[in-house]
Amino acid sequence: MSEVMQSLQRRLAAEGSMTIAAYMETLLAGSGGYYRARDPLGAEGDFITAPEVSQMFGELLGLWCVDTWQRLGTPAAFHLIEIGPGRGTLMQDALRAARVLPDFLKAKQLHLVEINQALRAAQAERLTAHDPRWHDSVATVPEGPALIIANELFDALPVHQFVMTEQGWRERVVTLHDGKLAFALSAPGPALALLRPAHDAAKAGEIAEVSPAGIALVDAIARRLGEQGGAALLIDYGPAQSGLGDTFQALRRHTYHDPLETPGEADLTAHVDFAALAEAARQAGAATRGPFTQGDFLRSLGIEMRCSMLAAKADAGTAAILERQCRRLIAPDEMGRLFKVLAVTQPDLQELAGL
């Protein structure tokens, strides 16, 4: 039995049960958690993200940042922040593309919000020339205007699940049954207050998900941008509108995995409720645009033209790879439709590229 499972058994024996959110928080970000030490990315890991699919993704986001900085009035100093920067691949590609405007690079101070020491080391290898500063939380980034990128971050933030029963809402929890982890139902906790009007039509057996952690993070980002200026780009997978459904899942070695099996050895995620994030951002005083599909966003930024330019300089084999990479990012049956893009900005920013 793993140390993680032994720790869970002791906790559940003492407390009886834990919410899905507590389960995710413990296994992902707790002491020795999944995101604390390992590198989960790539062919040898459990999943792959858009920056690892193709350099074009990061390059276009870099150009988006340059364009947005100009729309902000070219502040002489600003904070370029990535929350959950993985191996630093996205930011490396973004800053390479940003060399088209040297003044942007001179004005930026790079901040990386990362709790994983192994990934910090990988980020340092790629980004040392840009003098990055690391943080455990966006709250410790100094004051000032900011451009913020969060790609595939919100899907890993803990969610609460509520199940409609004949007696009303009950909260889904994790407990022990015959020494094994199992789901059960319990009296709903305070997160029930975050249910949205779209959940009112739930029938018996249907599940609603809410993420207080996601709401808190977007609230902090929105308040910062509203008070100090700037823009944030949030990219993740999930529906554009709030709805019902069980999206809590685990991924191990690039295949779906039972979230209660081998705890601590698989990535745990849930779909992002973009409508809830956008409403929270607006309530905090920021403006929002989107969500738009990733496919539409990248097309509007010129990914197909960029792909053609790269392919024209490559051999036939490399050109075919580039075309497959582009398709994976934008095709509706790949990442193009499920993944969404939401912008959160200072209230008076009127236009944004691609949105």
Residue, then its C-alpha position, 0 to 999 in steps of 0.5 A: m500500500s502506498e504512503v498516500m493511500q495509508s495517509l488517506q485511510r488514516r484521515l478517513a478513519a478519523e473524519g469519516s469522509m472528505t469532499i471531492a475538493a478536499y480529495m483533489e487538493t490533498l492528492l494534487a497540491g498537498s505535501g508530496g502531492y502529484y503536482r509537487a515534485r514530478d514532471p507529468l508532461g510529455a510522452e513519458g508523463d500522463f498528459i500533454t498540453a498545447p505548448e508541448v504540441s507545437q511551438m505555434f501555440g506559444e508563439l501566437l500567445g507571445l504576439w498576443c501579449v505584444d499586441t495587448w501591451q501596445r493596446l495598454g499604452t506600452p507601459a514602461a514596466f509591467h509584469l508578465i505572469e504565467i500561472g502553472p507554466g509547465r516546463g516553460t515551453l509556452m513562455q519560451d516560445a512566446l518570448r522568442a516571438a516577442r523579439v519582434l518588439p524589443d521594447f516589450l522585452k525590455a519593459k517586462q518582468l517575468h514571474l512564474v507561479e509554480i509549486n513544482q520544484a522539478l518543473r521550476a528547474a525545467q523552467a530555469e533552463r529555458l528562461t534564465a536569460h529573462d531573469p524569471r522570479w518564482h512564486d507559490s501564489v499570484a498574490t506575491v507578485p509585486e503590484g503594477p500592470a500585468l499580462i497574465i497567462a494561465n493555460e490548463l490551470f483551472d481544470a486542476l483546481p478542486v471542485h465540489q460535486f452535488v448530486m440531486t436526490e429525491q430529498g434535494w441536493r447532497e454532496r458527493v464525498v470520498t469515504l472508506h468501504d471495506g478498506k477501499l476508497a468509495f463515493a458516498l453522499s453527505a449533507p451539502g457544505p457551504a459550496l452549495a451556495l455557488l450553484r448557478p441557475a442552470h443547475d436548478a433544472a437538475k433531476a434525481g441522479e444528476i450532478a452539479e460541479v462548482s469550484p470555489a478555488g477557481i472562483a477565488l483565483v479569477d476574483a484575485i486576478a480580476r481585482r488586480l487588473g481592475e485596480q492596477g491594469g492589464a489583461a489575462l488570458l485563461i485557456d482550458y477545457g470545458p463548456a461555454q455555459s454552466g450545466l450539469g454533468d460529472t466531469f471529475q476524471a483522472l488521467r494516467r499515462h495518457t489514458y482515462h483512469d479511475p480517480l479512486e485507484t492508485p491515489g497520487e499517481a494520476d492527474l485529477t481534473a474537472h471541466v472548467d465552468f467558463a460562465a461562472l469564471a466570467e461572472a465572478a470576474r465581472q463582479a470583481g470589477a473587470a471586463t471579460r471577452g469570451p469564452f471563444t473556442q481555441g480553434d476560432f481564437l488561434r485561427s483569428l491570430g493567424i495560426e494557419m498562415r504561421c503553419s504555412m510559413l514554417a512548412a514552406k521552409a521545411d522538408a516534406g516530413t516536417a511539413a506534414i508534422l506541422e500540419r498535424q500539429c496545427r490540426r490538433l490545436i484547432a480542429p473541432d474533433e481535437m482541441g479546437r472546440l472543447f478548449k475555450v479562451l476567456a480574456v479578463t481585462q481592466p474595465d476600459l480596454q476596448e479591443l483585443a486581438g483574436l477576441 
